[in-house]
């Protein structure tokens, strides 16, 4: 691999000086006795009224229900999906439009659910996190989400109950900018996903196995055991149907993932029967790439093409030409590509897992590449967000840091005890031990990854800036044994989840409540 040294690149994005960012040493620890802003309170309503509003509404109904879906290649699992398809239908609106989305819960066995609008800085009581911001939507009932989407970008939506994210309940959400300055001819929305549901088991069965940990096998964090040879391998009587061993990645700094997935999808299709985008040579296409996976980072490349990164998590960056990009769960990247003539593989390599997703770009004649094709670009110049720089017009203005929170990422595979600051989050008591912030203040979060595994850390309701001049994001990769410092302005009152977007780590307890003091 001739990519730039991983550590030197990461350090470029971790600096907390530069761009006039002044830091202080204050740190606020949470207190259960502190009065917190209510998700439906007056401060939330007042902030919503300030948002740019076109007066237009985009209305839709999303029905969450069991479905048999066609992933191609004869793979037709039974899963849960919105309106019988995965990914669900793309939702598209313009900046300042109000989304009015009725969720109809038709899931079986009295299963509750919700919708989290990932990456959108919206009003707190519409964030979709039961019981912190709303009551879970009961089976057979409905709930209507209504909010102004005032920031353009590439987003998506998914449930925030249990590990429902790792079923088929997700879809792209695109907020268009009527003042878009980017010049291109067409768009291709590309949704990546790792798939287990209805093939080898359910996400709940995956979590149950993972929660047994590896205690019977000794402390195995970071130990390369080699990929398990068969789904039924067991050791010491412990089931190994879903647990992945030996997934290692230099780009991620260690252990790449926990879960064996039988399929990696692009736009809901398996690699042997891929999605096809048809275009014309010379046209410039904007790819909106979304990682909706539960446990997999993807290294993405388009054979015989360069990618020009223009945005990440909805916010523009200084344009950067690369061969491939690394995208963690919950992250989104927009890239521009000028199409060549022929048939080209868009490959999403499951980082460290020796598997991939595949889609095809066709502009002319040519044969279909194999499902396991590995274009040379995958080993070229690879970048992730820590090497990018925010566009000048979205960089945070210089300000003194008012409060710093140390977010120590703790736990491991041995006991499957993932947590923040050593305390697994209790969703039944979301207001306990909050990370306190105050409206109008500049906040610094120091993510200190004390584990052998990487974590994509997602903050609801806000975007943060990586270091002094890095990109604006809501989800960022924190490699194993690394530290990442980010800054945000506390400008959206409420109670907001901060968590690892590995679905299984978050559900195990790697989550916290960033709560505004009333």
C-alpha positions in Angstrom: 0.0 0.0 0.0 1.4 3.4 -1.0 -1.0 5.4 1.0 0.5 8.1 3.3 1.5 6.8 6.7 -1.7 6.5 8.7 -0.4 7.9 12.0 1.2 11.0 10.4 -2.1 11.7 8.5 -4.2 11.3 11.5 -2.1 13.6 13.6 -2.7 16.3 11.0 -6.4 16.3 11.9 -6.0 16.0 15.6 -4.4 19.3 16.4 -6.3 21.6 18.7 -4.4 24.8 17.9 -4.5 26.7 14.7 -7.4 28.6 13.2 -7.5 30.8 16.3 -8.9 28.1 18.5 -8.1 28.9 22.1 -8.6 26.2 24.7 -9.3 26.3 28.4 -8.8 23.7 31.0 -12.3 23.6 32.4 -14.2 20.4 32.5 -17.7 19.8 33.6 -18.7 16.4 35.0 -22.3 15.4 34.9 -24.7 15.6 37.8 -28.1 13.9 37.9 -29.3 16.8 40.0 -28.6 19.5 37.4 -31.8 20.8 35.8 -31.7 19.9 32.1 -33.4 21.4 29.1 -36.6 19.4 28.3 -36.6 18.0 24.7 -40.0 19.6 24.2 -39.3 22.7 26.2 -39.4 26.4 25.3 -35.7 26.7 24.5 -36.1 24.0 21.9 -39.2 25.7 20.4 -37.4 29.0 20.3 -34.4 27.6 18.4 -36.7 26.0 15.9 -38.4 29.3 15.2 -35.1 30.8 14.2 -34.4 28.3 11.5 -34.6 29.4 7.8 -38.1 28.2 6.7 -39.4 28.2 3.2 -43.0 27.4 4.3 -43.0 24.3 2.1 -43.8 20.9 3.5 -42.6 17.5 2.3 -45.1 14.9 3.5 -44.7 11.2 3.6 -45.7 8.0 5.4 -43.0 5.4 6.4 -44.4 2.0 7.2 -42.0 -0.2 9.2 -43.0 -3.8 8.7 -41.8 -7.4 8.0 -40.8 -7.9 4.4 -39.1 -10.4 2.1 -36.7 -8.3 0.0 -34.7 -9.2 -3.1 -30.9 -8.6 -2.6 -30.2 -10.1 -6.0 -28.4 -13.4 -6.8 -31.3 -15.3 -5.4 -30.8 -13.9 -1.9 -34.2 -13.1 -0.5 -34.1 -12.7 3.2 -37.0 -11.9 5.5 -36.3 -8.7 7.4 -37.9 -5.5 8.6 -38.0 -2.6 6.1 -39.7 0.7 5.3 -42.4 0.1 2.7 -41.0 -3.3 1.7 -37.6 -2.4 0.4 -34.0 -1.8 1.6 -32.7 0.7 1.3 -36.0 2.5 1.7 -37.1 5.1 -0.9 -34.9 8.2 -1.0 -36.4 11.3 0.7 -35.3 14.6 -1.0 -36.2 18.1 0.0 -34.7 21.6 -0.1 -33.0 23.7 2.6 -35.7 25.3 4.8 -38.4 22.8 3.9 -40.4 21.2 6.7 -40.4 17.4 6.7 -43.6 15.9 7.9 -43.1 12.1 8.2 -45.6 9.8 9.7 -44.1 6.6 11.0 -46.5 3.6 11.0 -45.2 0.8 13.2 -46.3 -2.6 11.8 -43.5 -4.6 13.4 -44.3 -8.0 14.9 -44.3 -9.2 18.6 -45.2 -5.8 20.1 -41.8 -4.4 18.9 -41.4 -0.7 19.5 -39.4 1.5 17.1 -38.5 5.1 16.1 -36.8 7.1 13.4 -33.5 9.0 14.0 -32.7 11.6 11.3 -29.0 11.0 11.2 -26.8 14.1 10.9 -29.7 16.6 10.8 -29.5 19.4 13.4 -33.2 19.4 14.1 -35.4 20.1 17.1 -34.6 17.8 20.0 -38.1 16.2 20.4 -38.0 15.0 16.8 -34.6 13.3 17.2 -36.1 9.8 17.6 -34.3 8.5 20.6 -36.7 6.7 23.0 -37.0 7.3 25.9 -34.7 10.3 26.0 -36.5 12.5 23.4 -39.8 10.7 22.8 -41.8 7.7 23.9 -41.1 4.7 21.7 -43.7 4.1 18.9 -45.7 1.1 19.9 -46.6 -1.7 17.5 -49.8 -0.8 15.7 -49.5 2.9 16.3 -48.1 6.0 14.5 -45.9 9.0 15.3 -45.5 12.1 13.2 -42.0 13.7 12.9 -42.1 17.3 11.9 -39.1 19.6 11.7 -37.3 22.1 9.5 -34.2 20.9 7.6 -32.1 24.0 7.4 -28.7 22.5 6.4 -28.0 21.1 3.0 -26.3 17.7 2.7 -26.3 14.0 2.4 -28.0 12.3 5.4 -30.0 9.1 6.1 -32.5 7.9 8.6 -32.8 4.7 10.7 -34.3 3.5 14.0 -32.7 4.2 17.4 -34.1 1.2 19.3 -31.9 -1.8 20.1 -30.0 -3.0 17.1 -32.8 -2.3 14.6 -30.3 -0.3 12.6 -28.8 -3.6 11.4 -32.0 -4.7 9.8 -33.4 -3.1 6.6 -34.9 0.0 8.3 -32.9 2.8 6.7 -33.0 5.1 3.7 -31.2 8.2 2.2 -32.2 11.7 3.1 -31.0 14.4 0.7 -31.3 18.1 1.6 -30.6 20.1 -1.6 -29.1 23.6 -1.6 -30.9 25.9 -4.1 -27.7 28.0 -4.1 -25.4 25.0 -4.8 -22.1 26.1 -6.3 -20.9 22.6 -7.2 -20.9 22.0 -10.9 -22.0 18.5 -12.0 -24.3 16.7 -14.5 -25.9 13.9 -12.5 -26.1 12.3 -9.1 -25.7 8.7 -7.9 -26.7 8.0 -4.3 -24.6 5.0 -3.0 -25.7 3.3 0.2 -23.3 0.8 1.7 -24.5 -1.9 4.2 -23.3 -5.1 5.9 -26.1 -7.7 5.9 -26.8 -10.5 8.2 -30.6 -10.4 8.9 -32.6 -13.3 7.6 -29.5 -15.0 6.1 -27.5 -16.4 9.0 -29.5 -14.9 11.8 -30.9 -11.7 13.2 -29.1 -8.7 14.7 -30.6 -9.6 18.1 -29.0 -13.0 17.9 -25.7 -11.4 16.9 -25.9 -9.1 19.9 -26.8 -12.0 22.3 -23.7 -14.0 21.1 -21.4 -11.0 21.3 -22.6 -10.1 24.8 -21.2 -13.5 26.0 -17.8 -12.0 25.3 -14.6 -13.9 25.0 -14.0 -14.4 28.7 -13.9 -18.1 28.4 -11.1 -17.7 25.9 -8.9 -15.4 27.9 -8.4 -11.7 27.2 -8.4 -11.8 23.4 -8.6 -8.0 22.6 -6.3 -7.3 19.7 -5.2 -10.9 19.3 -5.2 -12.1 15.8 -6.9 -15.5 15.8 -7.4 -15.7 12.0 -10.9 -15.5 10.5 -13.0 -18.3 11.9 -13.1 -21.0 9.2 -16.8 -21.8 9.5 -19.9 -20.0 10.9 -20.4 -22.8 13.5 -16.9 -22.8 14.9 -16.9 -22.8 18.7 -14.3 -22.7 21.4 -14.8 -23.8 25.0 -18.4 -24.3 24.2 -18.9 -20.7 23.1 -20.9 -20.2 19.9 -18.9 -18.6 17.1 -21.8 -18.3 14.6 -21.5 -14.5 14.3 -18.3 -13.4 16.0 -15.5 -12.4 13.7 -11.9 -13.1 14.7 -8.8 -11.7 13.3 -10.2 -8.7 11.3 -7.2 -6.3 11.4 -6.7 -3.0 9.7 -3.7 -0.6 9.7 -5.9 2.2 8.6 -8.2 1.7 11.7 -5.3 1.0 14.0 -6.1 -2.5 15.0 -9.2 -4.7 15.3 -11.5 -3.8 12.3 -14.8 -5.4 13.5 -16.8 -7.9 15.6 -19.3 -9.4 13.2 -19.2 -11.9 10.3 -21.5 -10.7 7.6 -22.5 -13.1 4.8 -23.1 -10.1 2.4 -21.9 -6.6 1.8 -24.4 -4.5 -0.2 -24.3 -1.5 -2.4 -27.8 0.0 -2.9 -29.3 -3.2 -1.6 -27.6 -5.6 -4.0 -25.1 -8.4 -3.4 -21.8 -8.3 -5.2 -22.7 -11.2 -7.5 -25.7 -9.3 -8.9 -24.8 -5.6 -8.5 -26.6 -2.3 -8.9 -25.7 -0.6 -12.2 -25.4 3.1 -12.8 -25.6 4.0 -16.5 -24.0 7.3 -17.7 -22.2 8.9 -20.6 -18.4 9.4 -21.0 -17.2 12.8 -20.0 -20.1 13.5 -17.7 -19.4 14.7 -14.2 -21.3 12.8 -11.6 -21.8 13.5 -7.9 -21.7 10.4 -5.8 -23.4 10.7 -2.4 -21.9 7.8 -0.4 -23.6 6.7 2.8 -22.3 4.0 5.2 -25.5 2.5 6.7 -23.7 -0.5 8.1 -23.7 -1.9 11.6 -20.1 -3.0 12.1 -18.0 -2.4 8.9 -15.8 0.4 7.7 -15.5 0.5 3.9 -12.6 1.4 1.6 -14.3 2.8 -1.5 -12.8 3.2 -5.0 -14.0 3.4 -8.6 -11.8 1.4 -11.0 -9.7 3.6 -13.3 -11.1 6.8 -11.9 -10.0 9.4 -9.4 -12.4 10.7 -6.7 -12.6 14.3 -5.8 -13.9 14.7 -2.2 -16.2 17.8 -1.9 -18.2 17.2 1.3 -18.3 15.0 4.3 -21.3 14.6 6.6 -23.1 17.4 4.6 -20.4 20.1 5.0 -18.0 21.2 2.2 -14.3 20.6 2.4 -11.4 21.9 0.4 -11.5 19.7 -2.6 -9.2 16.7 -2.4 -8.4 14.2 -5.2 -7.9 10.6 -4.0 -7.8 7.1 -5.2 -10.0 5.7 -2.4 -11.7 6.9 0.8 -12.3 5.2 4.1 -15.8 5.6 5.4 -17.0 4.5 8.9 -20.5 3.6 9.9 -22.7 6.7 10.0 -20.3 8.8 7.8 -21.2 10.2 4.5 -19.0 11.6 1.7 -19.8 13.4 -1.5 -17.3 13.0 -4.4 -17.1 14.1 -8.0 -16.1 11.8 -10.8 -15.6 12.5 -14.5 -16.8 9.4 -16.3 -14.5 7.4 -18.6 -15.7 5.1 -21.4 -16.5 1.5 -20.5 -17.6 -0.6 -17.6 -16.1 0.1 -14.2 -16.4 -1.5 -10.7 -17.4 0.7 -7.7 -15.9 -1.4 -4.9 -16.6 -1.1 -1.2 -13.9 -3.2 0.4 -15.0 -4.3 3.9 -11.9 -3.0 5.7 -10.0 -5.8 7.4 -12.7 -8.4 6.6 -11.6 -9.8 3.3 -15.0 -9.2 1.6 -16.5 -6.4 -0.5 -19.6 -4.9 -1.9 -19.8 -4.1 -5.7 -21.8 -1.8 -8.0 -21.1 -1.1 -11.7 -20.7 2.1 -13.6 -21.5 1.6 -17.3 -20.9 4.2 -19.9 -20.1 2.0 -22.9 -19.4 -1.6 -23.9 -17.4 -4.0 -21.8 -17.7 -7.1 -19.7 -18.9 -7.3 -16.1 -16.0 -7.6 -13.7 -16.0 -10.4 -11.1 -17.7 -10.0 -7.8 -14.3 -10.0 -6.0 -12.6 -7.5 -8.3 -9.9 -5.4 -6.5 -9.1 -2.3 -8.5 -5.6 -0.9 -8.0 -7.1 2.3 -6.6 -7.9 0.5 -3.4 -4.2 0.5 -2.7 -3.5 4.0 -3.9 -3.9 7.3 -2.0 -6.5 6.6 0.7 -8.0 9.3 2.8 -10.3 9.7 5.7 -11.7 12.8 7.3 -8.7 13.5 9.5 -6.7 14.5 6.5 -9.3 16.9 5.1 -9.8 20.6 5.7 -13.1 22.5 6.1 -14.1 24.9 3.4 -13.4 28.4 4.5 -17.1 29.4 4.7 -18.0 26.6 7.1 -15.0 26.6 9.4 -15.8 27.5 13.0 -15.0 31.1 13.9 -12.2 31.7 16.4 -13.5 31.4 20.0 -12.4 30.5 23.4 -13.2 27.0 24.5 -15.6 27.3 27.5 -15.8 23.6 28.5 -13.8 20.5 27.8 -15.2 17.0 28.2 -12.8 14.0 28.2 -14.7 11.2 26.5 -12.7 8.0 27.3 -13.8 5.1 25.1 -13.5 2.0 27.2 -14.2 -1.8 27.1 -13.3 -4.7 24.9 -14.3 -8.0 23.3 -13.3 -10.1 26.3 -16.4 -9.0 28.4 -18.1 -7.0 25.7 -18.3 -4.1 28.1 -18.2 -1.1 25.8 -18.7 2.2 27.6 -17.8 5.8 27.8 -15.7 6.8 30.8 -16.1 3.3 32.1 -19.9 3.6 32.6 -22.2 1.8 30.3 -25.1 4.0 29.3 -28.5 3.1 30.8 -31.2 4.0 28.3 -33.8 3.5 31.0 -32.3 6.4 32.9 -31.0 8.7 30.1 -30.7 11.8 32.4 -28.2 10.1 34.8 -24.6 11.3 34.5 -25.0 13.7 31.6 -22.2 15.6 29.9 -23.3 19.1 30.7 -23.1 22.0 28.2 -24.7 25.5 28.2 -26.3 27.3 25.2 -24.0 29.7 23.5 -20.8 28.1 24.6 -17.9 26.6 22.7 -17.4 23.0 23.7 -14.4 20.7 23.2 -14.6 16.9 23.2 -11.5 14.9 23.6 -12.2 11.3 22.4 -9.6 9.2 24.1 -9.8 5.7 22.6 -8.4 3.4 25.3 -9.4 0.2 23.4 -8.0 -2.1 20.8 -10.7 -1.3 18.4 -11.7 1.8 16.4 -15.0 3.6 17.1 -17.0 5.9 14.8 -18.3 8.6 17.3 -21.6 10.3 16.4 -23.0 13.4 18.1 -26.7 14.0 17.5 -28.1 17.5 16.8 -24.8 19.2 16.0 -21.7 19.2 13.8 -18.3 19.4 15.3 -15.0 20.4 13.8 -12.0 18.1 13.8 -9.2 20.1 15.4 -8.6 23.7 14.5 -9.3 23.5 10.8 -10.5 20.0 10.0 -13.8 19.2 8.4 -17.2 19.8 10.0 -18.8 16.4 10.8 -21.3 14.6 13.0 -19.5 11.2 12.9 -15.8 10.6 13.0 -13.5 7.6 13.1 -11.4 7.4 16.3 -8.7 4.8 15.6 -7.6 2.3 18.3 -5.3 3.8 20.9 -5.7 7.3 19.4 -7.1 10.6 20.6 -9.3 12.9 18.6 -10.2 16.4 19.7 -13.3 18.1 18.2 -15.1 21.4 18.8 -18.7 22.5 18.5 -20.9 25.5 19.4 -23.8 24.6 21.7 -26.5 26.2 19.6 -29.2 23.5 19.6 -30.8 23.1 23.1 -31.9 19.7 24.3 -30.6 16.3 25.3 -28.4 14.6 22.6 -26.9 11.2 22.3 -23.2 10.9 21.8 -22.3 7.3 20.9 -20.3 4.8 18.9 -22.1 4.1 15.6 -21.1 0.5 15.7 -24.7 -0.7 16.4 -23.5 -3.4 18.8 -21.0 -1.1 20.7 -23.7 1.5 21.2 -26.3 -0.9 22.4 -23.7 -2.5 24.8 -23.3 0.9 26.5 -20.8 3.1 24.5 -23.2 6.1 24.7 -23.7 9.3 26.7 -26.1 12.1 27.0 -24.8 15.6 26.0 -27.4 17.6 27.9 -28.0 21.4 28.0 -28.3 22.9 31.4 -31.6 24.6 31.9 
